[in-house]
Amino acid sequence: MPRHLLLPLLLSLAFTAAPAQIVRLEILTREAAPEYAGYERITGRLHGEVDPADPRNARITDLDLAPRNESGRVAYSADFILLKPADLARSNGMLHYYAPNRGRAIQTADSLLMLQGVTFLWGAWQGDVPAEGNRLTLDVPIARNPDGSPVTGPVRVEFIGQPGPPRPEMPLQGNYFNAGQQPYPPAVSGNAGAVLTRRVKETDARQFIPNDVWAFASCNTSDNPFPGTPSESSVCLKGGFEPDYLYELVYEARDPHVLGLGLAAIRDMMAFFRGRTPGAGGDPNPLGETIRWAIGSGVSQAGNLMKTLVHLGFNEGLDGRPVFEGLFPLVAARQTNINMRFAVPGGGGGVRADHRAF
């Protein structure tokens, strides 16, 4: 074969290989949706795998540092909710994906679209959402160095003092935009090497807070005052975090999750429910091969995610076809911090708050 034809052929073979995607569908509940006549609600979990050797997955940060299974692939699992016509003959072939906002699936389906036979899907994509409060969660692995040691690196967190008396402690997740998400634990015990500062205005010089008056700990003003109880999820400050101050903590963290897998999870769950991939183990695809088109939408953080998905190339499936034929991001002025080491996808840019979100 001529040399000028060999490289295109090899690239074509690399991109047309069929790596594992969704390997198992687990249906947890299946019942009529009483508030939506003629529709049924299915909840479950998708178990997927991505091939680190596939060039279309190489853009996922730290995928090469994620543990692999016996197939040499990186595994993840994602919660989902499906709202479909009980009689698939009523389906008009359209699948509408709603990206959850910080794990919250707002199950409000458009009645006009339901009359037309649209199917609705909510699927998890954010890997630092805790499994609580009926949130949709995505389980992704933690990156490790080749020798098995923890991956570490600098992390910056911002806290805003709240109205009222000083608060003795703050959650390590940072301000309210990221409240409730899983924080990155300190790499070492104690706070040696960490720097806590405060300032009133963004442009003010930072005022250093000595390390002997704060700790990675949980505390309160009554029975557990400073220095409190050691904790990897909160920060305790002697005298409390005062109102009207912007606090900034820079510390060495460990154990970043491979959060960029959330982009692959959306890509591959859409391919599965569209019937574009072979049947997975476990339960069969409840939509069969009825889906012909797909649109995706999200509001605020979730809308930013949809723009990020396009920008990073994840609107192209492993078969080369579009994941979504159209997108409708609402209140989405930026992209989402998801495909970075120590990413904070739950962050949100605001006045004097969460500058990392951009």
Backbone torsions as a table, in degrees:
resi	resn	phi	psi	omega
1	MET	NA	136.4	177.4
2	PRO	-58.9	144.0	-176.9
3	ARG	-60.1	-36.1	-176.2
4	HIS	-68.6	-12.4	177.2
5	LEU	-100.5	-17.4	-174.2
6	LEU	-68.5	-47.2	-177.4
7	LEU	-62.7	-47.5	176.9
8	PRO	-57.5	-36.3	179.9
9	LEU	-66.2	-44.4	179.5
10	LEU	-62.7	-41.6	177.8
11	LEU	-64.1	-39.0	179.2
12	SER	-63.5	-42.5	178.9
13	LEU	-64.4	-38.4	-179.6
14	ALA	-64.3	-38.9	-175.5
15	PHE	-86.2	-15.1	179.9
16	THR	-102.4	2.4	175.5
17	ALA	-61.6	159.7	-175.6
18	ALA	-114.9	73.3	178.4
19	PRO	-67.0	158.6	178.5
20	ALA	-61.1	143.3	177.9
21	GLN	-124.5	-97.0	173.7
22	ILE	-88.4	116.4	-175.2
23	VAL	-100.9	-16.7	178.5
24	ARG	-156.3	134.9	174.4
25	LEU	-107.8	129.1	-179.4
26	GLU	-120.3	106.2	177.8
27	ILE	-88.0	124.2	-177.5
28	LEU	-96.4	-43.2	177.0
29	THR	-138.8	149.9	177.3
30	ARG	-150.3	114.4	-174.4
31	GLU	-155.5	161.7	176.2
32	ALA	-64.5	143.4	177.3
33	ALA	-94.9	99.4	-172.3
34	PRO	-60.8	-27.9	-179.1
35	GLU	-82.1	-8.6	179.7
36	TYR	-129.6	97.7	-176.1
37	ALA	-59.2	132.5	177.4
38	GLY	82.6	4.6	179.9
39	TYR	-117.3	153.3	172.8
40	GLU	-123.4	150.7	-179.1
41	ARG	-110.0	130.5	178.3
42	ILE	-121.7	129.7	172.9
43	THR	-116.4	149.3	-178.8
44	GLY	-177.3	-163.5	-176.6
45	ARG	-141.9	134.5	176.5
46	LEU	-102.5	132.8	177.6
47	HIS	-109.7	118.7	-175.0
48	GLY	-123.6	167.1	176.3
49	GLU	-139.6	145.2	173.3
50	VAL	-124.1	147.7	-178.4
51	ASP	-95.0	113.4	-179.9
52	PRO	-62.6	-21.3	-178.9
53	ALA	-81.1	-12.8	179.6
54	ASP	-75.6	124.2	-178.0
55	PRO	-56.3	-25.9	-178.8
56	ARG	-75.4	-13.0	175.9
57	ASN	-102.1	-10.4	-173.8
58	ALA	-63.5	-21.7	-177.9
59	ARG	-76.8	-6.7	179.5
60	ILE	-77.7	116.4	-176.8
61	THR	-59.5	131.4	176.6
62	ASP	68.1	12.6	176.8
63	LEU	-61.2	-32.4	179.4
64	ASP	-70.1	-14.1	179.0
65	LEU	-103.2	3.8	179.9
66	ALA	-83.6	144.3	176.5
67	PRO	-63.7	147.8	-177.3
68	ARG	-115.6	152.9	178.9
69	ASN	-87.6	-171.4	-176.3
70	GLU	-66.0	-16.8	177.7
71	SER	-89.9	-0.4	-179.1
72	GLY	79.2	16.7	-178.0
73	ARG	-115.3	166.2	-179.8
74	VAL	-101.5	124.6	-174.1
75	ALA	-97.7	151.6	173.7
76	TYR	-149.7	168.3	174.0
77	SER	-145.2	146.4	-172.6
78	ALA	-137.9	134.4	172.7
79	ASP	-72.8	151.6	174.8
80	PHE	-149.2	158.1	170.7
81	ILE	-128.8	130.3	-178.7
82	LEU	-121.3	130.4	176.7
83	LEU	-120.2	110.0	-170.7
84	LYS	-131.9	156.2	172.6
85	PRO	-58.1	133.0	178.6
86	ALA	-60.0	-36.3	175.4
87	ASP	-102.7	108.4	-176.2
88	LEU	-62.7	-15.2	176.1
89	ALA	-65.4	-20.6	179.0
90	ARG	-83.8	-9.4	-178.6
91	SER	-66.9	137.7	176.3
92	ASN	-94.6	8.1	176.2
93	GLY	86.9	4.9	-178.5
94	MET	-104.7	132.1	175.0
95	LEU	-113.7	123.3	-179.3
96	HIS	-109.0	113.1	179.1
97	TYR	-93.9	128.0	174.1
98	TYR	-107.6	120.0	177.4
99	ALA	-77.7	122.0	179.0
100	PRO	-63.0	145.9	176.7
101	ASN	-96.1	108.4	-177.6
102	ARG	53.7	40.8	175.9
103	GLY	86.4	-8.2	-177.5
104	ARG	-89.4	121.0	178.6
105	ALA	-98.8	107.6	178.6
106	ILE	-84.7	98.2	-171.9
107	GLN	-84.8	71.0	174.6
108	THR	-117.8	103.4	-178.2
109	ALA	-91.3	144.1	-179.8
110	ASP	-72.1	121.1	-175.8
111	SER	-63.8	-35.1	179.0
112	LEU	-65.4	-41.2	178.4
113	LEU	-66.9	-33.5	178.9
114	MET	-66.7	-37.8	176.7
115	LEU	-61.7	-27.4	179.8
116	GLN	-86.5	-8.0	177.4
117	GLY	90.7	24.0	178.4
118	VAL	-73.2	144.6	174.4
119	THR	-102.2	141.5	-175.3
120	PHE	-118.0	141.1	-178.0
121	LEU	-134.9	130.3	168.3
122	TRP	-115.0	123.4	-177.8
123	GLY	-135.2	138.4	-176.3
124	ALA	-67.1	144.4	177.6
125	TRP	-140.0	-14.9	-173.7
126	GLN	-101.4	113.1	-170.9
127	GLY	-82.5	2.8	177.2
128	ASP	-113.5	17.4	177.7
129	VAL	-83.8	126.3	179.5
130	PRO	-72.7	151.4	-179.0
131	ALA	-81.2	78.8	179.4
132	GLU	-156.5	159.5	176.4
133	GLY	64.0	31.2	178.2
134	ASN	60.3	28.1	178.0
135	ARG	-82.2	152.7	173.7
136	LEU	-85.3	126.3	-174.2
137	THR	-117.4	152.3	175.8
138	LEU	-120.6	121.5	177.4
139	ASP	-93.5	118.0	178.0
140	VAL	-127.7	156.7	-177.4
141	PRO	-77.9	165.1	173.9
142	ILE	-93.5	136.3	177.8
143	ALA	-69.9	141.2	177.4
144	ARG	-131.9	148.2	173.9
145	ASN	-65.6	157.7	-178.8
146	PRO	-54.0	-29.3	179.5
147	ASP	-86.4	4.3	178.3
148	GLY	90.8	-6.0	-179.8
149	SER	-75.9	158.4	-178.4
150	PRO	-65.5	144.5	170.7
151	VAL	-81.4	130.3	-179.2
152	THR	-126.1	163.9	178.3
153	GLY	176.1	166.3	-177.8
154	PRO	-74.0	141.5	177.4
155	VAL	-132.2	141.2	177.3
156	ARG	-116.4	130.3	-179.5
157	VAL	-126.0	141.4	178.3
158	GLU	-117.5	138.2	176.3
159	PHE	-123.4	145.5	175.3
160	ILE	-116.8	126.0	176.0
161	GLY	-60.4	137.7	-175.7
162	GLN	-96.7	155.0	176.4
163	PRO	-57.7	148.4	-178.9
164	GLY	104.2	-165.5	-179.7
165	PRO	-67.0	156.8	179.2
166	PRO	-55.7	139.7	178.6
167	ARG	-89.9	129.1	-177.1
168	PRO	-67.3	-27.9	-178.4
169	GLU	-142.3	160.9	176.2
170	MET	-132.7	145.7	175.8
171	PRO	-69.6	140.1	-177.1
172	LEU	-65.6	-16.1	177.3
173	GLN	-62.0	-23.1	-178.0
174	GLY	104.1	-152.9	-173.0
175	ASN	-74.0	-178.6	-168.6
176	TYR	-64.1	-20.9	178.2
177	PHE	-59.5	-37.9	-176.4
178	ASN	-106.0	15.3	-176.0
179	ALA	-59.7	135.8	176.1
180	GLY	91.7	-15.2	180.0
181	GLN	-80.9	165.4	-176.3
182	GLN	-78.4	122.2	-179.8
183	PRO	-80.3	168.0	175.6
184	TYR	-89.9	123.0	-176.6
185	PRO	-71.0	151.2	175.9
186	PRO	-61.3	147.0	-177.5
187	ALA	-77.7	-23.2	-178.9
188	VAL	-130.9	159.8	175.4
189	SER	-75.5	150.3	-176.9
190	GLY	78.8	-173.1	-177.8
191	ASN	-120.3	22.0	178.3
192	ALA	-59.6	131.4	179.0
193	GLY	88.1	-15.1	178.6
194	ALA	-84.1	153.5	-177.4
195	VAL	-130.3	121.8	176.0
196	LEU	-112.9	128.2	179.7
197	THR	-131.6	169.3	174.1
198	ARG	-145.2	157.1	175.5
199	ARG	-159.5	159.9	-179.9
200	VAL	-88.1	-52.5	179.8
201	LYS	-103.4	153.8	-179.4
202	GLU	-57.0	-36.2	-175.3
203	THR	-88.8	-1.7	178.4
204	ASP	-69.9	154.6	173.3
205	ALA	-66.7	141.6	179.5
206	ARG	-72.7	134.9	177.9
207	GLN	-98.3	119.4	-177.4
208	PHE	-70.6	134.1	176.3
209	ILE	-105.8	119.0	-176.3
210	PRO	-55.7	144.8	-176.7
211	ASN	-69.5	-14.7	-179.2
212	ASP	-85.3	0.9	178.9
213	VAL	-115.3	9.1	174.1
214	TRP	-144.6	161.8	-177.2
215	ALA	-157.4	155.7	168.6
216	PHE	-74.7	93.6	-172.2
217	ALA	-160.9	166.0	173.1
218	SER	-108.7	135.5	-177.9
219	CYS	-156.2	168.8	172.9
220	ASN	-146.0	-176.0	-174.4
221	THR	-92.1	-4.4	-176.0
222	SER	-110.7	-84.3	-172.0
223	ASP	-90.1	-6.2	-178.9
224	ASN	-142.1	64.6	-177.0
225	PRO	-73.7	174.0	176.2
226	PHE	-50.9	135.3	12.8
227	PRO	-87.4	2.6	174.6
228	GLY	69.7	-159.6	-179.6
229	THR	-106.0	126.4	-178.7
230	PRO	-50.6	137.1	-177.2
231	SER	-149.2	145.3	175.8
232	GLU	-97.2	8.2	-176.4
233	SER	-128.9	6.1	179.3
234	SER	-150.8	163.0	-178.4
235	VAL	-125.3	129.2	-179.0
236	CYS	-110.0	132.4	-179.0
237	LEU	-122.9	126.4	178.2
238	LYS	-61.9	126.2	-176.1
239	GLY	87.9	-14.6	174.3
240	GLY	88.4	162.1	175.6
241	PHE	-82.1	117.0	-172.3
242	GLU	-84.0	151.2	176.5
243	PRO	-61.4	154.0	173.3
244	ASP	73.4	6.9	175.9
245	TYR	-108.7	145.6	170.2
246	LEU	-102.1	114.5	-179.8
247	TYR	-98.7	143.0	179.4
248	GLU	-131.8	129.3	178.5
249	LEU	-120.0	126.5	174.3
250	VAL	-116.8	123.7	-177.3
251	TYR	-147.6	164.8	177.1
252	GLU	-87.0	118.8	-178.0
253	ALA	-108.4	171.0	179.1
254	ARG	-137.3	167.8	169.6
255	ASP	62.4	59.6	174.6
256	PRO	-72.5	133.1	173.0
257	HIS	-75.7	151.1	178.1
258	VAL	-83.9	77.7	-171.3
259	LEU	-73.0	-22.1	177.4
260	GLY	-61.3	-16.4	176.2
261	LEU	-61.2	-20.9	177.7
262	GLY	-60.7	-31.9	177.5
263	LEU	-68.5	-42.2	177.3
264	ALA	-67.1	-33.8	179.5
265	ALA	-62.3	-44.0	177.0
266	ILE	-62.4	-48.4	-179.8
267	ARG	-55.0	-46.5	-172.3
268	ASP	-81.7	-32.0	176.2
269	MET	-68.5	-34.5	177.4
270	MET	-66.8	-42.2	178.0
271	ALA	-61.4	-39.0	-179.3
272	PHE	-66.4	-51.5	-177.6
273	PHE	-69.8	-18.7	174.5
274	ARG	-83.9	-1.4	178.1
275	GLY	75.2	22.2	-177.2
276	ARG	-91.2	-9.6	-179.0
277	THR	-119.0	157.5	178.9
278	PRO	-58.5	154.3	179.4
279	GLY	-58.3	133.8	179.6
280	ALA	-81.3	169.0	173.0
281	GLY	-70.0	172.5	-179.2
282	GLY	78.7	-138.3	-176.5
283	ASP	-77.5	149.5	179.5
284	PRO	-75.4	159.7	176.7
285	ASN	-60.9	115.8	-176.5
286	PRO	-70.1	-8.5	178.5
287	LEU	-99.3	-6.6	-179.3
288	GLY	57.2	-127.6	177.6
289	GLU	-120.2	36.4	-175.5
290	THR	-83.9	-18.9	-173.6
291	ILE	-86.4	127.8	179.0
292	ARG	-113.8	-27.1	-179.2
293	TRP	-136.1	160.4	177.9
294	ALA	-145.3	141.6	171.8
295	ILE	-126.0	152.5	-179.8
296	GLY	-126.7	145.1	178.6
297	SER	-145.7	161.4	177.9
298	GLY	-166.8	153.8	-178.0
299	VAL	-115.4	133.3	176.8
300	SER	60.0	-118.4	-178.6
301	GLN	-53.6	-41.5	-178.5
302	ALA	-70.8	-31.7	174.8
303	GLY	-69.0	-39.4	175.0
304	ASN	-59.7	-38.5	178.4
305	LEU	-59.0	-44.7	-176.9
306	MET	-62.1	-36.5	176.6
307	LYS	-67.6	-37.6	178.4
308	THR	-65.4	-39.8	179.5
309	LEU	-57.5	-43.4	178.7
310	VAL	-68.4	-46.2	-175.5
311	HIS	-59.9	-37.8	-177.5
312	LEU	-89.4	5.4	172.6
313	GLY	88.3	11.7	-176.9
314	PHE	-89.1	7.2	170.2
315	ASN	-86.9	7.3	171.7
316	GLU	-108.6	121.9	179.3
317	GLY	-74.1	171.3	178.8
318	LEU	-66.6	-15.5	176.1
319	ASP	-92.7	3.8	178.4
320	GLY	86.7	-6.6	-179.4
321	ARG	-93.8	159.9	-178.9
322	PRO	-63.1	143.7	172.5
323	VAL	-75.3	-47.2	176.8
324	PHE	-121.5	138.8	172.6
325	GLU	-80.2	-21.8	178.3
326	GLY	-155.2	153.4	178.9
327	LEU	-130.0	148.2	-179.3
328	PHE	-135.2	76.8	177.3
329	PRO	-80.1	129.4	-178.1
330	LEU	-111.3	142.0	178.8
331	VAL	49.4	47.2	-172.4
332	ALA	-122.9	91.8	-173.7
333	ALA	-93.5	-3.0	-174.6
334	ARG	-151.6	-168.6	172.1
335	GLN	-105.8	174.1	-174.3
336	THR	-106.8	135.6	179.2
337	ASN	-76.4	84.9	-176.9
338	ILE	-123.1	-36.3	-171.7
339	ASN	-101.9	54.5	177.8
340	MET	-135.9	158.6	171.2
341	ARG	-69.7	134.4	-174.9
342	PHE	58.7	41.4	178.6
343	ALA	-67.8	155.9	177.9
344	VAL	-131.0	74.7	-177.6
345	PRO	-64.7	-20.7	179.3
346	GLY	-82.2	-4.0	-179.4
347	GLY	-68.5	161.3	178.3
348	GLY	-149.8	122.9	-177.4
349	GLY	-66.8	129.6	177.4
350	GLY	-147.9	178.0	179.7
351	VAL	-63.9	123.9	179.3
352	ARG	59.5	25.9	-174.2
353	ALA	-148.5	139.7	167.6
354	ASP	54.0	59.6	178.1
355	HIS	-68.8	-17.6	177.7
356	ARG	-68.2	-20.6	-171.5
357	ALA	-61.9	-20.0	-177.2
358	PHE	-93.1	NA	NA
